[in-house]
């Protein structure tokens, strides 16, 4: 897309049809209707207006950057004003997976979550001996034997028990760590807030949020949980209430609804969450990805209270190229509906890690060295050890476009790869930025998910011949 700004005539200047003006804009911007949009009868004029709003947001963001640069001394342009000395030294704004951000009481519960499971659904000695084999069988059922999987597999007691003791526990490790680090502006719920968890299963997401955000524990929150399996949700509600009791909190109001994405609820929600839902729906879909992205986005937004000051949506999926591609497409759909990314994106420009064939995909990982010891032992017995936890995710919020910004001479980067060995003993990392894909070269170790503010040189960046990324020396 070119840098020619979209400018529609004001209503007072319009006389009759301005289809000619729109056609000129169409030619300049190369805006086209997708197959799905044509099928839905969406007009080119509406899509152009949506693109105009996006352009206006980007222009506003640029102006705000310039104003900040004028206020701040140039020597601090690459460092946030409130950054700690350690952060200024490393230029690290935020980590997505810092263990230090997890509340101490949450760490204790996660480390012995098997005890909470046993307190509500105990196993006898024979069942415990068979558990590793059942987990291994469930893994095959969910991966290479997915075509044989029944939709109601979570209603089977043996599979559900294995799922909670392995997959739910690992997902709790991932999500609690992420929710503790995602930023205080997200999950900003108040008393009386309504939340919706789609594909809730054994309520892993509500439990993770309850553990990760102590400021929300005593608030009056209603959590609607939708899933095909009533048995899984009942299991999860017992786990949630037991977790709340351990933390000496009353817990939130849980409303279980049997169904799937699209099932109506009685109230509009302030927050909609779904984890590991779309990869399963994707398996049974024959439609192209852009069709599915638009469909899923519309269905998620239909649940939200558009009058809420903090309408938010969170999606998490496995960190594979196909899931990352779908999330990238949904990101575009959200922005066209004026829901802007809070995390992990540092910008609202085109996604440079969109999972297209042969390209990079957006995913983040952390080592599991400090994962619960009993969980790691169980994983080894099931022959499914995990050295790294990986996921792709997107957090969006309806807003006027406020987002993270660098200074006039700096750029925000989100590290999205493991270390890459480069010639000359150097180390590089792929990173996402508003300028596109960056190969960040650093003399200090960086971690997947770190948010970096880096100073830009006064010359064009060199291009990496292998990846096409711009090379930036940190």
Secondary structure, 3 states (H helix, E strand, C coil): CCCCCCCCCCHHHCCCCCHHHHHHHHHHHCCCCCHHHHHHCCCHHHHHHHHHHHHHHHHHHHHHHHHHHHHCCHHHCCCCCCCCHHHHHHCEEECCCCHHHCCHHHHHHHHCHHHHHHHHCCCCHHHHHHHHHHHHHHHHHHCCCHHHCCCCHHHCHHHHHHHHHHHHHHHHHHHHHHHHHCCCCCCCCCCCCEEEEECCCCCHHHHHHHHHCHHHCCCCCEEEEEECCHHHHHHHHHHHHHHHHHCCCCCCEEEEEECCCCCCCCCCECEEEEECCHHHHHHCCCCCHHHHHHHHHHHHHHCECCCCCCCEEEEEECCCHHHHHHHHHHHHHHHHCCEEEEECCCCCCCCCCECCCCCCECCEEEECCCCCHHHHHHHHHCCCCCCEEEEEEEEEEECCCCCCCCCCCEEEEEECCCCEEEHHHEEEEEEEECCEEEEEECCCCCCCCCEEEEECCCCCCEECCCCCCEEEEC
